[in-house]
């Protein structure tokens, strides 16, 4: 059994919750275990982890992470970093080693700015929206196959943000993604309140109009609790974009069964392993209708993200 199948073996779907057109099915794991790492927000908050441009001139697809902490730091696929020369999102999940310096693969989500607002990056209370994460996951997997590096299709990301910003009437002078979240803050904050983590919740599957659009699973309920607001907002913005009415599109028992079926499909996906920029391996996943990635460290699943194509 591979690490992903083993990590999902103990995961069971909980009761579906629906709010503002988005359905969340908690993914529960009764096992307990302490965190061996800090999250990005925690680490930057200590002042002992810094994220900067790679040089004074900068490089759009890479940032520099300097971790002076005695613990690894988990940086999750899609998390947004703000400041420096332009806002970026992380291309894939990475566990930065303790007392290490690494280059972080990123994509720009602010096409109209290339000048310093700050020396160091800060964190944002959001991640890239789920449809964009899906598109990025496909591009990163193709880039690994072609050139051996986790590079996104930057032009496609800018174009996708521009289209979504126009639909949501959330444009800005620098074409920044964050304006969409700020203008839809009331709806996204309601989702965060309605989808508070349940005991033992290590992740969630999300559905719009009864169809699964993606899932995120971690190795710890504590990690989900800390990352849930960002990831709920990620899926929530797509629900806002669809303009769907509040309500469950299908009966809860059918929703739960669709998630059981989704987990079975995830276990059967094609697996490709690549060395991570940090600890462990970056595992790329692909198959009929699904695409995603996972971080596996010492044959333990740390984070899994899979999206409907």
Buried (B, 14 or more C-beta within 10 A) or exposed (E): EBBBBBBBEEBBBBEBBBBBBBBBBBBBBEEEEEBBBBBBBBBBEEEBBBBBBEEEEBEBBBBBBBBBBEBBBBBBBBBBBBBBBBBBBBBBBBBBBBEBEBBBBBBBBBBEBEEEEEEBBBBBBBBBBBBBBBBBBBBBBBBBEEEEBBBBBBEBBBEBBBEBBEEBEBBBEBBBBBBBBEBBEEBBBBBBEBBEBBEBBBBBBBBBBEEBBBBBBBBBBBBBBBBBBBBBBBBBBBBBBBEBEEEBBBEBEEBBEBBEEBBEBBBEBEBBBBEBBBBBBBBBBBBEEBBBBBBBBEEBBBBBBBBBE
